[in-house]
Amino acid sequence: MSLACITSMKLNLSVVNGCFTIHRFSSDAEFPMEILQEPFYSISRTEDELSIVCESSLILKTENYETGWSCIKVLGPLDFSLTGILADISKVLANKKISIFALSTFDTDYILVKKEQLKNAKQALQNAEYKFKN
């Protein structure tokens, strides 16, 4: 399927409840075990860093962090053969000068936007024919 084909079949989105924080730890840091009790979290480790996204209500001792993010979920599951989904969403938001932090899982994609930009992000995506479900 081509990018044009995927972007012409706009997907359903939803807003994940909560306010989120993106944490950065050193690459050799142990990840905090209390994260495993959270309903939503993402952990990524590279040779350069350990990044954790979780609800802001969980306070982690971290080198660097940024709080105040809202999370938009692409309702899936999505087939791996689909292309251009994240590219199209990020393009719509970039055109409105809305910064994102993207996460992907086996089933779907999540797009974090600053909480104060959530209303503008939803409007921009709705104008681009994406639909929000509760």
N, C-alpha and C positions, 0 to 999 in steps of 0.2 A: 504494500500500500504506500502511496506517496504521501508526503507531508500535506499537500493540498487536500487529499482525501481525508486524512485524520482531522485536520483543522476544520473541515467542513462539517464533521459530525461532532459537534460540541458536546462535552461530557458534563455530567452532574457533579457539583461540588457541595461541600458542607463546611461549616466552621466548627472546629474542635473546641469544646468548652475549655476555658482556662486561659491563664496568662503564662507565657513560657520564657525561660532564660536559656541562653546559649553560653556554655562554659568552655573554657580552654585550660587544659592542664599540660604539663610537660609530657613528652612521649613515653617516659618510663613511669609515669604515675600509676598507682593502683586506682581502679575505679571504685567509688564509694558503694559499698554493698547495699546501703539503704535505697539506692536507685531502683533496685529490683522490686521494691514494694509499690512503685509508682504505676499509675494506670497508663501513662504514656511517657516513653523516653526513647532516645536514640543515642547510641554510643558508637563512635568511630575512632579508630586508632590508626595513625600512620607513623612513619619514621620521624615525623616532625612534631606531632601533637596527639593528644587525646581530647576529643570534643564530645561533650554531652549536652543534649537538649532535654530539658525536663520542665515540669511545672515550676513556676517561680516560688511556690509555697515551700519547696524543698530547698533549704539553704545548704550550699556546698562550699567548702573552703577551696577556692580556686585561684589560680594566678590572674586570670582575666575572665570577665564575663560581660554579657550584655543582656539586660532584662527588658521586659515590655513588649514581647512578641505575641501576636495572635497566629493561629494556625488554620490554614485552609486545606482540606483534604479532597483529593480527586477520588470520587466514589468508584471503587473497583469491585472486583479485581480486574486488572488490566492485563491484556495479553502482551507477551514480550515482543510480538511482531508489530505492535503499534508503534509508530514513530512520530515525533514532533509534538507530543502532548506538553511536556515541560517547556519545550522551546516556544510554543505558541503562548502559553500562559505567561511565561517570563517576558515575552515580547509585548504582550498587552500591558503588563504592569510597568515595564521599562518605559513604554511610550507615555505613561502618566507619571514618570519619575518616582516610582515606588520600588524601593530596594527589597530584595527577597533573600531568604535563606532556604534552600531547597533540600529536601530529604526524599530518598526513594527507598521503598521496601520491595519485597518480592511481589506484593499484590498491587501497590499503588504509589502515588507521589503525594508529598505534603509540601506546601509552600507557606513559609512563615513570613509575615509582614509585620512591621511595627504596629502596635495596637492603635495608635492614632491614625494610621493609614488604612485600617481595615474597612471602614465605610467606603473610602475612595476605591480601594481594591475591589470590593464586591461590585460596586457600580461599574467600574471599568470592565470587569469580567462579564457582568450581565449585559452590558452594551455590546460585548463581543459574542453574545449568544450563549454564554455559559449559564446554566441554571443552578441555583442554590436550593438544596433540600435541607429540611430540619434534621 
